[in-house]
Amino acid sequence: MNFPYIKLPGLTRRPVVPVVFTHKQTAIEPVMCVVDSGADMSYFDLDLASELGLTVKELKRIDSWDITGHIFWGCLSDVNVVIGGHEFKIPAIFSDQITRPFCVLGQEGLFDQARITFERYKWNIDIRPRTDLN
Amino acid sequence: MRAKPVDLTKILKGVGPGWAAISSDYKKLVAKGKDLKTVRLKIKDVPAGSVVLMPVVKNFRNVVLMVE
């Protein structure tokens, strides 16, 4: 499915797409997430884990480093995301340590299961499931 | 098919830090709040599928993340 790059205050257009999160019987409204091929993992606000009904205390804590070398911690969990009507199960890190404007969809999991085509020259990103997987 | 361009600069100007709910056609700000729970409470009567949520800050910056 094609999604437009979105222009945000003080920034150029970014590949930000609506993502529905589900966990067991809980689903929340679509959350706008930037697709970031430079991020190894997906990073989401810790509030999102709580809203999904994840028990944060039971999740594995994991350290991450930002580009400046600053270390921060988060909680690792698999989560189901629906993008353009297609569901993917991806590992995600939920953290309240990130000072950032975006929820981030990184490489691990999603880029393995989906064909993602950045067409910045057209301000378009195309995300669809790989057709070579069963 | 090329997607239609979206510009959120006007409706998000001055909003944040916190979370925002935006109409799913990206044309208006529906609710804002300091955290996700607050915003979800404000939109609890809004029809499903009519809004999207987004964390917002006063100044959007570039982000690169990595993990070991």
N, CA and C atoms of all chains as a GROMACS GRO file, in nm:
protein
  606
    1MET      N    1   0.084  -0.119   0.000
    1MET     CA    2   0.000   0.000   0.000
    1MET      C    3   0.088   0.125   0.000
    2ASN      N    4   0.045   0.224  -0.074
    2ASN     CA    5   0.119   0.349  -0.081
    2ASN      C    6   0.077   0.446   0.028
    3PHE      N    7   0.176   0.510   0.085
    3PHE     CA    8   0.150   0.613   0.186
    3PHE      C    9   0.228   0.739   0.147
    4PRO      N   10   0.169   0.856   0.170
    4PRO     CA   11   0.242   0.978   0.139
    4PRO      C   12   0.342   1.012   0.249
    5TYR      N   13   0.454   1.072   0.211
    5TYR     CA   14   0.539   1.134   0.312
    5TYR      C   15   0.457   1.248   0.375
    6ILE      N   16   0.481   1.273   0.502
    6ILE     CA   17   0.403   1.374   0.572
    6ILE      C   18   0.494   1.488   0.620
    7LYS      N   19   0.451   1.608   0.592
    7LYS     CA   20   0.527   1.725   0.635
    7LYS      C   21   0.485   1.763   0.776
    8LEU      N   22   0.586   1.780   0.862
    8LEU     CA   23   0.562   1.813   1.002
    8LEU      C   24   0.628   1.946   1.034
    9PRO      N   25   0.588   2.011   1.143
    9PRO     CA   26   0.648   2.141   1.176
    9PRO      C   27   0.800   2.134   1.187
   10GLY      N   28   0.866   2.226   1.121
   10GLY     CA   29   1.011   2.239   1.136
   10GLY      C   30   1.092   2.128   1.074
   11LEU      N   31   1.036   2.052   0.985
   11LEU     CA   32   1.106   1.938   0.931
   11LEU      C   33   1.059   1.914   0.788
   12THR      N   34   1.144   1.849   0.713
   12THR     CA   35   1.103   1.809   0.580
   12THR      C   36   0.999   1.698   0.588
   13ARG      N   37   0.949   1.653   0.478
   13ARG     CA   38   0.852   1.544   0.479
   13ARG      C   39   0.919   1.414   0.522
   14ARG      N   40   0.846   1.334   0.594
   14ARG     CA   41   0.899   1.208   0.645
   14ARG      C   42   0.805   1.093   0.610
   15PRO      N   43   0.860   0.970   0.600
   15PRO     CA   44   0.774   0.854   0.573
   15PRO      C   45   0.704   0.807   0.700
   16VAL      N   46   0.598   0.876   0.735
   16VAL     CA   47   0.521   0.848   0.856
   16VAL      C   48   0.390   0.781   0.815
   17VAL      N   49   0.363   0.664   0.873
   17VAL     CA   50   0.247   0.584   0.829
   17VAL      C   51   0.160   0.546   0.948
   18PRO      N   52   0.029   0.530   0.925
   18PRO     CA   53  -0.059   0.487   1.035
   18PRO      C   54  -0.045   0.338   1.063
   19VAL      N   55  -0.030   0.305   1.191
   19VAL     CA   56  -0.008   0.167   1.233
   19VAL      C   57  -0.108   0.131   1.343
   20VAL      N   58  -0.181   0.024   1.323
   20VAL     CA   59  -0.271  -0.026   1.427
   20VAL      C   60  -0.196  -0.130   1.510
   21PHE      N   61  -0.197  -0.111   1.641
   21PHE     CA   62  -0.132  -0.205   1.732
   21PHE      C   63  -0.238  -0.295   1.794
   22THR      N   64  -0.206  -0.425   1.801
   22THR     CA   65  -0.297  -0.517   1.867
   22THR      C   66  -0.219  -0.605   1.963
   23HIS      N   67  -0.284  -0.642   2.071
   23HIS     CA   68  -0.227  -0.738   2.166
   23HIS      C   69  -0.343  -0.813   2.229
   24LYS      N   70  -0.345  -0.943   2.207
   24LYS     CA   71  -0.456  -1.025   2.253
   24LYS      C   72  -0.588  -0.965   2.203
   25GLN      N   73  -0.677  -0.927   2.292
   25GLN     CA   74  -0.807  -0.874   2.247
   25GLN      C   75  -0.809  -0.722   2.238
   26THR      N   76  -0.692  -0.661   2.262
   26THR     CA   77  -0.687  -0.514   2.264
   26THR      C   78  -0.630  -0.459   2.134
   27ALA      N   79  -0.697  -0.359   2.081
   27ALA     CA   80  -0.645  -0.285   1.966
   27ALA      C   81  -0.666  -0.138   1.993
   28ILE      N   82  -0.570  -0.058   1.956
   28ILE     CA   83  -0.589   0.086   1.976
   28ILE      C   84  -0.587   0.158   1.842
   29GLU      N   85  -0.632   0.281   1.846
   29GLU     CA   86  -0.643   0.361   1.725
   29GLU      C   87  -0.507   0.365   1.652
   30PRO      N   88  -0.508   0.387   1.521
   30PRO     CA   89  -0.381   0.392   1.448
   30PRO      C   90  -0.287   0.499   1.505
   31VAL      N   91  -0.161   0.461   1.517
   31VAL     CA   92  -0.058   0.553   1.565
   31VAL      C   93   0.036   0.584   1.449
   32MET      N   94   0.066   0.711   1.428
   32MET     CA   95   0.156   0.749   1.320
   32MET      C   96   0.300   0.714   1.359
   33CYS      N   97   0.367   0.636   1.275
   33CYS     CA   98   0.503   0.591   1.303
   33CYS      C   99   0.592   0.621   1.182
   34VAL      N  100   0.714   0.664   1.210
   34VAL     CA  101   0.809   0.687   1.101
   34VAL      C  102   0.876   0.555   1.068
   35VAL      N  103   0.884   0.526   0.939
   35VAL     CA  104   0.956   0.407   0.894
   35VAL      C  105   1.103   0.447   0.880
   36ASP      N  106   1.189   0.385   0.961
   36ASP     CA  107   1.327   0.429   0.974
   36ASP      C  108   1.421   0.314   0.942
   37SER      N  109   1.473   0.313   0.820
   37SER     CA  110   1.564   0.205   0.780
   37SER      C  111   1.697   0.214   0.853
   38GLY      N  112   1.723   0.325   0.920
   38GLY     CA  113   1.846   0.340   0.997
   38GLY      C  114   1.834   0.292   1.139
   39ALA      N  115   1.716   0.252   1.179
   39ALA     CA  116   1.696   0.201   1.315
   39ALA      C  117   1.695   0.049   1.312
   40ASP      N  118   1.774  -0.012   1.398
   40ASP     CA  119   1.777  -0.158   1.402
   40ASP      C  120   1.645  -0.215   1.453
   41MET      N  121   1.589  -0.150   1.551
   41MET     CA  122   1.469  -0.199   1.617
   41MET      C  123   1.356  -0.098   1.604
   42SER      N  124   1.237  -0.141   1.642
   42SER     CA  125   1.124  -0.048   1.650
   42SER      C  126   1.113   0.003   1.792
   43TYR      N  127   1.086   0.133   1.806
   43TYR     CA  128   1.080   0.197   1.937
   43TYR      C  129   0.947   0.269   1.953
   44PHE      N  130   0.883   0.241   2.064
   44PHE     CA  131   0.754   0.304   2.090
   44PHE      C  132   0.749   0.357   2.232
   45ASP      N  133   0.660   0.452   2.252
   45ASP     CA  134   0.640   0.512   2.383
   45ASP      C  135   0.593   0.406   2.483
   46LEU      N  136   0.644   0.414   2.603
   46LEU     CA  137   0.605   0.318   2.706
   46LEU      C  138   0.455   0.323   2.734
   47ASP      N  139   0.397   0.441   2.716
   47ASP     CA  140   0.251   0.454   2.733
   47ASP      C  141   0.175   0.359   2.642
   48LEU      N  142   0.231   0.335   2.526
   48LEU     CA  143   0.165   0.248   2.429
   48LEU      C  144   0.156   0.105   2.482
   49ALA      N  145   0.261   0.061   2.550
   49ALA     CA  146   0.260  -0.073   2.610
   49ALA      C  147   0.148  -0.085   2.712
   50SER      N  148   0.136   0.017   2.795
   50SER     CA  149   0.031   0.015   2.897
   50SER      C  150  -0.107   0.013   2.834
   51GLU      N  151  -0.127   0.095   2.732
   51GLU     CA  152  -0.257   0.102   2.666
   51GLU      C  153  -0.292  -0.030   2.596
   52LEU      N  154  -0.189  -0.102   2.556
   52LEU     CA  155  -0.212  -0.232   2.490
   52LEU      C  156  -0.237  -0.344   2.591
   53GLY      N  157  -0.215  -0.313   2.718
   53GLY     CA  158  -0.237  -0.414   2.821
   53GLY      C  159  -0.116  -0.501   2.848
   54LEU      N  160  -0.001  -0.461   2.796
   54LEU     CA  161   0.122  -0.535   2.826
   54LEU      C  162   0.163  -0.507   2.970
   55THR      N  163   0.210  -0.610   3.039
   55THR     CA  164   0.258  -0.593   3.176
   55THR      C  165   0.406  -0.558   3.170
   56VAL      N  166   0.432  -0.429   3.185
   56VAL     CA  167   0.567  -0.378   3.165
   56VAL      C  168   0.669  -0.446   3.257
   57LYS      N  169   0.629  -0.472   3.380
   57LYS     CA  170   0.722  -0.532   3.477
   57LYS      C  171   0.768  -0.670   3.434
   58GLU      N  172   0.690  -0.735   3.353
   58GLU     CA  173   0.724  -0.872   3.311
   58GLU      C  174   0.806  -0.876   3.182
   59LEU      N  175   0.826  -0.761   3.121
   59LEU     CA  176   0.900  -0.758   2.995
   59LEU      C  177   1.050  -0.752   3.019
   60LYS      N  178   1.124  -0.805   2.924
   60LYS     CA  179   1.270  -0.804   2.934
   60LYS      C  180   1.323  -0.663   2.911
   61ARG      N  181   1.411  -0.619   3.002
   61ARG     CA  182   1.472  -0.488   2.986
   61ARG      C  183   1.592  -0.499   2.892
   62ILE      N  184   1.606  -0.403   2.806
   62ILE     CA  185   1.715  -0.407   2.708
   62ILE      C  186   1.771  -0.266   2.690
   63ASP      N  187   1.904  -0.258   2.675
   63ASP     CA  188   1.967  -0.127   2.656
   63ASP      C  189   1.980  -0.096   2.508
   64SER      N  190   1.969   0.032   2.477
   64SER     CA  191   1.989   0.081   2.342
   64SER      C  192   2.080   0.201   2.347
   65TRP      N  193   2.137   0.234   2.233
   65TRP     CA  194   2.221   0.352   2.224
   65TRP      C  195   2.171   0.440   2.110
   66ASP      N  196   2.164   0.569   2.136
   66ASP     CA  197   2.127   0.658   2.026
   66ASP      C  198   2.253   0.698   1.950
   67ILE      N  199   2.238   0.780   1.851
   67ILE     CA  200   2.350   0.812   1.762
   67ILE      C  201   2.462   0.887   1.834
   68THR      N  202   2.431   0.951   1.946
   68THR     CA  203   2.534   1.023   2.020
   68THR      C  204   2.607   0.933   2.118
   69GLY      N  205   2.563   0.808   2.131
   69GLY     CA  206   2.623   0.716   2.226
   69GLY      C  207   2.552   0.713   2.359
   70HIS      N  208   2.450   0.793   2.372
   70HIS     CA  209   2.372   0.795   2.495
   70HIS      C  210   2.296   0.663   2.510
   71ILE      N  211   2.306   0.605   2.629
   71ILE     CA  212   2.239   0.477   2.653
   71ILE      C  213   2.102   0.501   2.716
   72PHE      N  214   2.007   0.420   2.676
   72PHE     CA  215   1.875   0.428   2.738
   72PHE      C  216   1.815   0.289   2.742
   73TRP      N  217   1.722   0.270   2.833
   73TRP     CA  218   1.665   0.136   2.848
   73TRP      C  219   1.521   0.133   2.798
   74GLY      N  220   1.480   0.013   2.766
   74GLY     CA  221   1.342  -0.006   2.724
   74GLY      C  222   1.299  -0.149   2.753
   75CYS      N  223   1.176  -0.177   2.727
   75CYS     CA  224   1.121  -0.311   2.753
   75CYS      C  225   1.090  -0.378   2.619
   76LEU      N  226   1.143  -0.499   2.602
   76LEU     CA  227   1.130  -0.570   2.476
   76LEU      C  228   1.007  -0.660   2.476
   77SER      N  229   0.930  -0.652   2.370
   77SER     CA  230   0.814  -0.740   2.355
   77SER      C  231   0.780  -0.755   2.208
   78ASP      N  232   0.729  -0.871   2.172
   78ASP     CA  233   0.670  -0.884   2.039
   78ASP      C  234   0.536  -0.812   2.039
   79VAL      N  235   0.503  -0.755   1.926
   79VAL     CA  236   0.376  -0.686   1.914
   79VAL      C  237   0.324  -0.705   1.772
   80ASN      N  238   0.194  -0.710   1.759
   80ASN     CA  239   0.134  -0.719   1.626
   80ASN      C  240   0.100  -0.580   1.575
   81VAL      N  241   0.142  -0.554   1.454
   81VAL     CA  242   0.110  -0.424   1.393
   81VAL      C  243   0.038  -0.449   1.261
   82VAL      N  244  -0.058  -0.364   1.232
   82VAL     CA  245  -0.131  -0.373   1.106
   82VAL      C  246  -0.101  -0.246   1.026
   83ILE      N  247  -0.044  -0.267   0.909
   83ILE     CA  248  -0.005  -0.154   0.822
   83ILE      C  249  -0.071  -0.175   0.686
   84GLY      N  250  -0.154  -0.082   0.649
   84GLY     CA  251  -0.223  -0.094   0.520
   84GLY      C  252  -0.307  -0.220   0.508
   85GLY      N  253  -0.359  -0.266   0.622
   85GLY     CA  254  -0.445  -0.384   0.622
   85GLY      C  255  -0.370  -0.516   0.635
   86HIS      N  256  -0.240  -0.509   0.643
   86HIS     CA  257  -0.158  -0.630   0.655
   86HIS      C  258  -0.096  -0.638   0.794
   87GLU      N  259  -0.104  -0.756   0.854
   87GLU     CA  260  -0.056  -0.772   0.991
   87GLU      C  261   0.085  -0.832   0.992
   88PHE      N  262   0.168  -0.775   1.079
   88PHE     CA  263   0.304  -0.823   1.097
   88PHE      C  264   0.332  -0.837   1.246
   89LYS      N  265   0.402  -0.941   1.284
   89LYS     CA  266   0.446  -0.956   1.422
   89LYS      C  267   0.592  -0.913   1.429
   90ILE      N  268   0.621  -0.813   1.510
   90ILE     CA  269   0.757  -0.759   1.514
   90ILE      C  270   0.803  -0.744   1.659
   91PRO      N  271   0.934  -0.752   1.682
   91PRO     CA  272   0.986  -0.719   1.814
   91PRO      C  273   0.990  -0.567   1.831
   92ALA      N  274   0.959  -0.521   1.950
   92ALA     CA  275   0.957  -0.376   1.972
   92ALA      C  276   1.012  -0.344   2.109
   93ILE      N  277   1.068  -0.226   2.120
   93ILE     CA  278   1.118  -0.177   2.248
   93ILE      C  279   1.030  -0.060   2.290
   94PHE      N  280   0.972  -0.073   2.408
   94PHE     CA  281   0.889   0.034   2.464
   94PHE      C  282   0.972   0.108   2.569
   95SER      N  283   0.978   0.238   2.558
   95SER     CA  284   1.063   0.314   2.650
   95SER      C  285   1.005   0.452   2.678
   96ASP      N  286   1.031   0.498   2.799
   96ASP     CA  287   0.996   0.637   2.832
   96ASP      C  288   1.122   0.723   2.837
   97GLN      N  289   1.231   0.669   2.785
   97GLN     CA  290   1.360   0.738   2.792
   97GLN      C  291   1.392   0.814   2.664
   98ILE      N  292   1.310   0.798   2.564
   98ILE     CA  293   1.343   0.854   2.434
   98ILE      C  294   1.279   0.992   2.420
   99THR      N  295   1.363   1.091   2.396
   99THR     CA  296   1.311   1.224   2.365
   99THR      C  297   1.304   1.234   2.214
  100ARG      N  298   1.189   1.206   2.162
  100ARG     CA  299   1.174   1.198   2.018
  100ARG      C  300   1.032   1.231   1.976
  101PRO      N  301   1.018   1.276   1.854
  101PRO     CA  302   0.884   1.309   1.809
  101PRO      C  303   0.810   1.194   1.744
  102PHE      N  304   0.875   1.081   1.729
  102PHE     CA  305   0.812   0.975   1.652
  102PHE      C  306   0.810   0.842   1.725
  103CYS      N  307   0.710   0.761   1.696
  103CYS     CA  308   0.722   0.618   1.715
  103CYS      C  309   0.799   0.568   1.593
  104VAL      N  310   0.889   0.475   1.614
  104VAL     CA  311   0.983   0.435   1.509
  104VAL      C  312   0.962   0.289   1.470
  105LEU      N  313   0.941   0.267   1.341
  105LEU     CA  314   0.939   0.131   1.287
  105LEU      C  315   1.076   0.103   1.227
  106GLY      N  316   1.154   0.017   1.295
  106GLY     CA  317   1.289  -0.013   1.250
  106GLY      C  318   1.295  -0.143   1.171
  107GLN      N  319   1.418  -0.186   1.147
  107GLN     CA  320   1.440  -0.296   1.054
  107GLN      C  321   1.396  -0.433   1.105
  108GLU      N  322   1.433  -0.464   1.231
  108GLU     CA  323   1.413  -0.601   1.279
  108GLU      C  324   1.265  -0.642   1.271
  109GLY      N  325   1.241  -0.749   1.202
  109GLY     CA  326   1.105  -0.800   1.191
  109GLY      C  327   1.030  -0.744   1.072
  110LEU      N  328   1.004  -0.616   1.073
  110LEU     CA  329   0.922  -0.559   0.966
  110LEU      C  330   0.989  -0.567   0.831
  111PHE      N  331   1.117  -0.530   0.826
  111PHE     CA  332   1.186  -0.530   0.697
  111PHE      C  333   1.215  -0.672   0.648
  112ASP      N  334   1.200  -0.770   0.736
  112ASP     CA  335   1.213  -0.911   0.696
  112ASP      C  336   1.084  -0.961   0.631
  113GLN      N  337   0.972  -0.906   0.676
  113GLN     CA  338   0.842  -0.957   0.633
  113GLN      C  339   0.775  -0.875   0.523
  114ALA      N  340   0.823  -0.754   0.504
  114ALA     CA  341   0.757  -0.665   0.409
  114ALA      C  342   0.856  -0.615   0.305
  115ARG      N  343   0.803  -0.587   0.189
  115ARG     CA  344   0.882  -0.517   0.088
  115ARG      C  345   0.853  -0.370   0.105
  116ILE      N  346   0.955  -0.295   0.138
  116ILE     CA  347   0.936  -0.153   0.166
  116ILE      C  348   1.015  -0.072   0.066
  117THR      N  349   0.944   0.010  -0.008
  117THR     CA  350   1.007   0.090  -0.113
  117THR      C  351   0.995   0.237  -0.080
  118PHE      N  352   1.109   0.299  -0.051
  118PHE     CA  353   1.110   0.443  -0.027
  118PHE      C  354   1.120   0.514  -0.162
  119GLU      N  355   1.023   0.599  -0.190
  119GLU     CA  356   1.025   0.678  -0.313
  119GLU      C  357   1.016   0.825  -0.276
  120ARG      N  358   1.121   0.869  -0.209
  120ARG     CA  359   1.123   1.007  -0.161
  120ARG      C  360   1.106   1.108  -0.275
  121TYR      N  361   1.161   1.073  -0.390
  121TYR     CA  362   1.152   1.163  -0.505
  121TYR      C  363   1.007   1.184  -0.548
  122LYS      N  364   0.917   1.093  -0.502
  122LYS     CA  365   0.773   1.110  -0.528
  122LYS      C  366   0.697   1.136  -0.398
  123TRP      N  367   0.773   1.150  -0.286
  123TRP     CA  368   0.712   1.165  -0.153
  123TRP      C  369   0.615   1.049  -0.126
  124ASN      N  370   0.661   0.930  -0.155
  124ASN     CA  371   0.576   0.812  -0.141
  124ASN      C  372   0.654   0.697  -0.081
  125ILE      N  373   0.589   0.620   0.007
  125ILE     CA  374   0.648   0.496   0.057
  125ILE      C  375   0.547   0.384   0.035
  126ASP      N  376   0.597   0.274  -0.015
  126ASP     CA  377   0.511   0.159  -0.047
  126ASP      C  378   0.548   0.044   0.046
  127ILE      N  379   0.451  -0.004   0.122
  127ILE     CA  380   0.474  -0.114   0.215
  127ILE      C  381   0.375  -0.225   0.183
  128ARG      N  382   0.426  -0.343   0.157
  128ARG     CA  383   0.338  -0.456   0.132
  128ARG      C  384   0.409  -0.585   0.172
  129PRO      N  385   0.330  -0.686   0.210
  129PRO     CA  386   0.391  -0.811   0.252
  129PRO      C  387   0.472  -0.874   0.139
  130ARG      N  388   0.578  -0.943   0.177
  130ARG     CA  389   0.654  -1.017   0.076
  130ARG      C  390   0.565  -1.127   0.020
  131THR      N  391   0.575  -1.144  -0.109
  131THR     CA  392   0.492  -1.247  -0.173
  131THR      C  393   0.564  -1.380  -0.182
  132ASP      N  394   0.694  -1.380  -0.145
  132ASP     CA  395   0.770  -1.504  -0.154
  132ASP      C  396   0.771  -1.581  -0.021
  133LEU      N  397   0.694  -1.534   0.077
  133LEU     CA  398   0.682  -1.603   0.204
  133LEU      C  399   0.548  -1.675   0.210
  134ASN      N  400   0.546  -1.791   0.274
  134ASN     CA  401   0.419  -1.863   0.290
  134ASN      C  402   0.339  -1.805   0.406
  135MET      N  403   0.021   0.372  -0.758
  135MET     CA  404  -0.040   0.504  -0.762
  135MET      C  405   0.019   0.590  -0.652
  136ARG      N  406   0.052   0.711  -0.689
  136ARG     CA  407   0.114   0.802  -0.594
  136ARG      C  408   0.012   0.849  -0.490
  137ALA      N  409   0.057   0.849  -0.363
  137ALA     CA  410  -0.031   0.894  -0.256
  137ALA      C  411  -0.039   1.047  -0.254
  138LYS      N  412  -0.151   1.097  -0.208
  138LYS     CA  413  -0.170   1.243  -0.202
  138LYS      C  414  -0.084   1.303  -0.091
  139PRO      N  415  -0.012   1.413  -0.119
  139PRO     CA  416   0.074   1.474  -0.017
  139PRO      C  417  -0.004   1.518   0.106
  140VAL      N  418   0.060   1.508   0.222
  140VAL     CA  419  -0.004   1.549   0.348
  140VAL      C  420   0.086   1.649   0.418
  141ASP      N  421   0.027   1.756   0.466
  141ASP     CA  422   0.101   1.860   0.538
  141ASP      C  423   0.034   1.884   0.673
  142LEU      N  424   0.104   1.849   0.779
  142LEU     CA  425   0.047   1.865   0.915
  142LEU      C  426   0.104   1.988   0.987
  143THR      N  427   0.179   2.069   0.917
  143THR     CA  428   0.248   2.179   0.985
  143THR      C  429   0.151   2.277   1.050
  144LYS      N  430   0.040   2.305   0.984
  144LYS     CA  431  -0.053   2.403   1.040
  144LYS      C  432  -0.128   2.348   1.160
  145ILE      N  433  -0.181   2.228   1.149
  145ILE     CA  434  -0.264   2.177   1.259
  145ILE      C  435  -0.181   2.133   1.379
  146LEU      N  436  -0.051   2.109   1.360
  146LEU     CA  437   0.032   2.069   1.473
  146LEU      C  438   0.115   2.185   1.530
  147LYS      N  439   0.106   2.299   1.468
  147LYS     CA  440   0.184   2.413   1.515
  147LYS      C  441   0.142   2.450   1.658
  148GLY      N  442   0.238   2.454   1.746
  148GLY     CA  443   0.210   2.491   1.885
  148GLY      C  444   0.154   2.378   1.970
  149VAL      N  445   0.135   2.263   1.912
  149VAL     CA  446   0.082   2.148   1.986
  149VAL      C  447   0.200   2.069   2.044
  150GLY      N  448   0.186   2.028   2.168
  150GLY     CA  449   0.289   1.946   2.228
  150GLY      C  450   0.374   2.022   2.327
  151PRO      N  451   0.452   1.951   2.405
  151PRO     CA  452   0.478   1.808   2.392
  151PRO      C  453   0.362   1.724   2.446
  152GLY      N  454   0.351   1.604   2.392
  152GLY     CA  455   0.245   1.514   2.435
  152GLY      C  456   0.198   1.428   2.320
  153TRP      N  457   0.068   1.407   2.316
  153TRP     CA  458   0.009   1.327   2.209
  153TRP      C  459  -0.104   1.406   2.145
  154ALA      N  460  -0.130   1.376   2.019
  154ALA     CA  461  -0.239   1.441   1.947
  154ALA      C  462  -0.322   1.336   1.875
  155ALA      N  463  -0.450   1.364   1.862
  155ALA     CA  464  -0.538   1.285   1.776
  155ALA      C  465  -0.576   1.372   1.658
  156ILE      N  466  -0.555   1.318   1.541
  156ILE     CA  467  -0.578   1.392   1.416
  156ILE      C  468  -0.683   1.315   1.336
  157SER      N  469  -0.770   1.389   1.270
  157SER     CA  470  -0.869   1.320   1.186
  157SER      C  471  -0.797   1.236   1.082
  158SER      N  472  -0.857   1.123   1.046
  158SER     CA  473  -0.788   1.029   0.958
  158SER      C  474  -0.768   1.084   0.816
  159ASP      N  475  -0.834   1.196   0.785
  159ASP     CA  476  -0.806   1.261   0.656
  159ASP      C  477  -0.696   1.367   0.671
  160TYR      N  478  -0.640   1.374   0.793
  160TYR     CA  479  -0.529   1.464   0.825
  160TYR      C  480  -0.566   1.612   0.813
  161LYS      N  481  -0.693   1.645   0.826
  161LYS     CA  482  -0.733   1.784   0.803
  161LYS      C  483  -0.755   1.863   0.931
  162LYS      N  484  -0.778   1.795   1.045
  162LYS     CA  485  -0.800   1.874   1.167
  162LYS      C  486  -0.750   1.801   1.291
  163LEU      N  487  -0.716   1.883   1.390
  163LEU     CA  488  -0.676   1.831   1.519
  163LEU      C  489  -0.802   1.799   1.599
  164VAL      N  490  -0.814   1.676   1.644
  164VAL     CA  491  -0.935   1.634   1.716
  164VAL      C  492  -0.917   1.647   1.866
  165ALA      N  493  -0.799   1.613   1.916
  165ALA     CA  494  -0.772   1.623   2.060
  165ALA      C  495  -0.622   1.627   2.083
  166LYS      N  496  -0.586   1.679   2.198
  166LYS     CA  497  -0.445   1.678   2.237
  166LYS      C  498  -0.437   1.660   2.388
  167GLY      N  499  -0.322   1.609   2.433
  167GLY     CA  500  -0.306   1.588   2.577
  167GLY      C  501  -0.162   1.557   2.610
  168LYS      N  502  -0.135   1.553   2.740
  168LYS     CA  503   0.004   1.534   2.783
  168LYS      C  504   0.052   1.390   2.762
  169ASP      N  505  -0.041   1.296   2.759
  169ASP     CA  506  -0.001   1.157   2.737
  169ASP      C  507  -0.107   1.083   2.655
  170LEU      N  508  -0.071   0.962   2.618
  170LEU     CA  509  -0.158   0.884   2.529
  170LEU      C  510  -0.292   0.853   2.596
  171LYS      N  511  -0.289   0.818   2.724
  171LYS     CA  512  -0.411   0.782   2.794
  171LYS      C  513  -0.510   0.899   2.795
  172THR      N  514  -0.459   1.017   2.820
  172THR     CA  515  -0.545   1.137   2.823
  172THR      C  516  -0.613   1.158   2.689
  173VAL      N  517  -0.536   1.147   2.583
  173VAL     CA  518  -0.592   1.169   2.449
  173VAL      C  519  -0.694   1.060   2.414
  174ARG      N  520  -0.665   0.937   2.452
  174ARG     CA  521  -0.759   0.829   2.421
  174ARG      C  522  -0.891   0.846   2.496
  175LEU      N  523  -0.883   0.901   2.616
  175LEU     CA  524  -1.007   0.929   2.690
  175LEU      C  525  -1.089   1.037   2.620
  176LYS      N  526  -1.020   1.136   2.566
  176LYS     CA  527  -1.089   1.246   2.499
  176LYS      C  528  -1.159   1.201   2.370
  177ILE      N  529  -1.108   1.095   2.310
  177ILE     CA  530  -1.166   1.053   2.182
  177ILE      C  531  -1.247   0.924   2.196
  178LYS      N  532  -1.284   0.890   2.317
  178LYS     CA  533  -1.351   0.761   2.338
  178LYS      C  534  -1.486   0.753   2.266
  179ASP      N  535  -1.547   0.866   2.238
  179ASP     CA  536  -1.676   0.866   2.168
  179ASP      C  537  -1.663   0.891   2.018
  180VAL      N  538  -1.540   0.907   1.974
  180VAL     CA  539  -1.518   0.931   1.832
  180VAL      C  540  -1.528   0.798   1.757
  181PRO      N  541  -1.598   0.795   1.643
  181PRO     CA  542  -1.612   0.669   1.569
  181PRO      C  543  -1.478   0.604   1.536
  182ALA      N  544  -1.475   0.473   1.547
  182ALA     CA  545  -1.352   0.398   1.516
  182ALA      C  546  -1.308   0.425   1.373
  183GLY      N  547  -1.180   0.441   1.356
  183GLY     CA  548  -1.126   0.462   1.223
  183GLY      C  549  -1.127   0.605   1.176
  184SER      N  550  -1.177   0.696   1.260
  184SER     CA  551  -1.186   0.834   1.215
  184SER      C  552  -1.070   0.921   1.262
  185VAL      N  553  -0.984   0.865   1.348
  185VAL     CA  554  -0.868   0.943   1.394
  185VAL      C  555  -0.742   0.858   1.390
  186VAL      N  556  -0.629   0.929   1.387
  186VAL     CA  557  -0.499   0.866   1.408
  186VAL      C  558  -0.431   0.939   1.523
  187LEU      N  559  -0.344   0.868   1.592
  187LEU     CA  560  -0.274   0.924   1.707
  187LEU      C  561  -0.129   0.950   1.672
  188MET      N  562  -0.071   1.046   1.742
  188MET     CA  563   0.069   1.078   1.712
  188MET      C  564   0.134   1.147   1.829
  189PRO      N  565   0.255   1.102   1.867
  189PRO     CA  566   0.330   1.179   1.967
  189PRO      C  567   0.376   1.309   1.903
  190VAL      N  568   0.372   1.416   1.978
  190VAL     CA  569   0.411   1.545   1.922
  190VAL      C  570   0.508   1.617   2.014
  191VAL      N  571   0.595   1.693   1.955
  191VAL     CA  572   0.688   1.778   2.029
  191VAL      C  573   0.682   1.917   1.967
  192LYS      N  574   0.744   2.013   2.035
  192LYS     CA  575   0.739   2.148   1.981
  192LYS      C  576   0.828   2.160   1.858
  193ASN      N  577   0.942   2.094   1.862
  193ASN     CA  578   1.033   2.098   1.748
  193ASN      C  579   1.062   1.955   1.703
  194PHE      N  580   1.022   1.923   1.584
  194PHE     CA  581   1.050   1.790   1.532
  194PHE      C  582   1.195   1.786   1.482
  195ARG      N  583   1.263   1.678   1.522
  195ARG     CA  584   1.404   1.666   1.485
  195ARG      C  585   1.427   1.530   1.421
  196ASN      N  586   1.544   1.516   1.363
  196ASN     CA  587   1.581   1.388   1.303
  196ASN      C  588   1.614   1.286   1.411
  197VAL      N  589   1.590   1.159   1.381
  197VAL     CA  590   1.613   1.052   1.477
  197VAL      C  591   1.687   0.937   1.409
  198VAL      N  592   1.794   0.890   1.473
  198VAL     CA  593   1.858   0.767   1.431
  198VAL      C  594   1.879   0.683   1.555
  199LEU      N  595   1.840   0.560   1.551
  199LEU     CA  596   1.852   0.473   1.668
  199LEU      C  597   1.926   0.345   1.632
  200MET      N  598   1.994   0.289   1.731
  200MET     CA  599   2.057   0.159   1.711
  200MET      C  600   2.054   0.084   1.843
  201VAL      N  601   2.074  -0.046   1.836
  201VAL     CA  602   2.065  -0.127   1.957
  201VAL      C  603   2.163  -0.242   1.948
  202GLU      N  604   2.216  -0.285   2.062
  202GLU     CA  605   2.302  -0.404   2.066
  202GLU      C  606   2.231  -0.512   2.141
   0.00000   0.00000   0.00000
